[in-house]
Amino acid sequence: MKPLPRSYFKNGSPHSEDQAHQLLLVLDNVTNSVAIKAGEAVQANLSLETADSIAQETLMVPLRDGNKYNQAFSDASDRLVAVLTGEPDPGPPIVIDTTNTEGTFATAEETDDRSATILVVVLLALATIIPMATYYIYQAIQS
């Protein structure tokens, strides 16, 4: 969690008692950096670990999954409301890895070894016969 300048709270409310009950969640949409600043009264219900988890996990998962800003703030605000009202923390979202690691090539059982061998032999024969035939035809024309 990155610290925010004190001026963020100073400009919002001039009364220090109001500042104690404020929470500020900031997202830089260029770098997708997140910061949370909480007043003293809010810090009693919101631990540093929970605030860091909300900022780095709850808010960042939808952003990494296709820049879903509305979903990110909705999930973060739902979690903040639950924590600040004394309800149990729902925790960070479950990240499902959707990376497809299956190859598109044929397996060893699916490969037809005989046809591959025949193809290689035919190509090698052609690579030998064509240059020889070309040489003999060139010699016949020259003489």
C-alpha positions in Angstrom: 0.0 0.0 0.0 1.5 3.3 -1.1 1.3 6.3 1.3 -0.7 9.2 0.1 0.1 12.9 0.8 -1.7 14.5 3.7 -3.2 17.0 1.3 -5.7 14.5 0.0 -7.5 14.5 3.4 -6.9 18.2 4.0 -8.8 19.3 0.9 -11.7 16.9 1.5 -12.9 18.1 4.9 -11.4 20.9 7.1 -12.5 19.2 10.3 -10.1 16.7 11.8 -13.0 14.7 13.4 -14.5 14.2 9.9 -11.1 13.2 8.5 -10.9 10.4 11.2 -14.0 8.7 9.6 -12.9 9.0 6.0 -11.4 6.4 3.7 -9.8 7.3 0.4 -9.2 4.7 -2.4 -7.2 6.0 -5.3 -6.4 4.3 -8.6 -4.0 5.6 -11.2 -5.5 4.3 -14.4 -2.3 4.9 -16.4 -0.1 2.6 -14.3 -2.9 0.8 -12.4 -1.3 1.7 -9.1 -3.7 1.6 -6.1 -3.5 3.3 -2.7 -5.8 3.4 0.4 -5.6 6.1 3.0 -7.8 5.7 6.1 -8.6 8.0 9.0 -7.8 7.0 12.6 -11.4 5.8 13.3 -11.5 3.7 10.2 -8.1 2.1 11.0 -9.7 0.6 14.1 -11.9 -1.7 11.9 -9.6 -1.9 8.8 -6.2 -3.5 9.5 -3.2 -2.7 7.3 -3.2 -6.3 5.9 -6.9 -6.1 5.0 -6.4 -2.7 3.3 -3.4 -4.0 1.4 -5.4 -7.1 0.3 -8.3 -5.0 -0.9 -6.0 -2.7 -2.8 -3.7 -5.3 -4.4 -6.0 -8.3 -4.8 -9.7 -7.4 -4.8 -9.2 -4.2 -6.9 -6.4 -5.5 -9.2 -7.9 -8.9 -10.2 -10.6 -7.5 -12.4 -8.1 -4.9 -13.8 -5.7 -7.7 -14.8 -8.7 -9.6 -16.3 -9.5 -7.1 -19.1 -9.5 -3.7 -17.5 -12.8 -4.1 -15.8 -12.8 -0.9 -13.8 -16.5 -1.0 -12.7 -16.2 -4.5 -11.5 -13.0 -3.7 -9.6 -14.5 -0.8 -7.7 -17.7 -2.7 -7.1 -15.9 -5.6 -5.6 -13.6 -3.4 -3.5 -16.5 -1.3 -2.2 -18.5 -4.4 -1.3 -15.5 -5.8 0.6 -14.8 -2.4 2.3 -18.5 -2.1 3.4 -18.4 -5.6 4.8 -15.2 -5.0 6.8 -16.1 -1.5 8.0 -19.6 -2.5 9.2 -18.2 -5.4 11.3 -19.3 -8.2 9.1 -16.8 -11.0 8.4 -14.3 -10.2 5.7 -15.3 -12.1 2.5 -11.7 -12.2 1.4 -10.0 -11.6 -1.9 -11.5 -13.0 -5.1 -10.6 -16.5 -6.2 -8.3 -16.3 -9.2 -8.9 -18.9 -11.8 -6.0 -19.7 -14.1 -7.5 -20.0 -17.6 -4.2 -20.5 -19.4 -4.6 -23.1 -22.1 -1.4 -25.3 -22.2 -2.7 -28.0 -24.6 -0.8 -28.3 -27.8 -2.4 -28.6 -31.2 0.1 -31.2 -32.5 -0.6 -34.9 -32.7 0.4 -37.2 -30.0 2.9 -40.1 -30.5 0.0 -42.5 -30.7 -1.8 -40.4 -33.3 1.2 -40.0 -35.6 1.4 -42.3 -38.6 5.1 -43.3 -38.6 4.9 -45.2 -41.9 3.6 -42.3 -44.0 6.2 -40.0 -42.5 9.0 -42.4 -43.3 7.8 -42.8 -46.9 7.6 -39.1 -47.4 11.2 -38.6 -46.1 12.5 -41.3 -48.4 10.8 -39.9 -51.5 12.1 -36.4 -50.8 15.6 -37.7 -50.3 15.4 -39.6 -53.6 14.1 -36.6 -55.4 16.8 -34.4 -53.9 19.4 -36.8 -55.4 17.9 -37.7 -58.7 16.8 -34.2 -59.9 20.3 -32.6 -59.7 21.9 -35.6 -61.4 19.3 -35.6 -64.2 19.8 -31.9 -64.7 23.6 -32.4 -64.9 23.3 -35.1 -67.5 20.8 -33.2 -69.6 23.1 -30.1 -69.5 26.1 -32.3 -70.6 24.1 -33.8 -73.5 23.1 -30.3 -74.7 26.7 -29.0 -74.5 28.2 -31.8 -76.6 
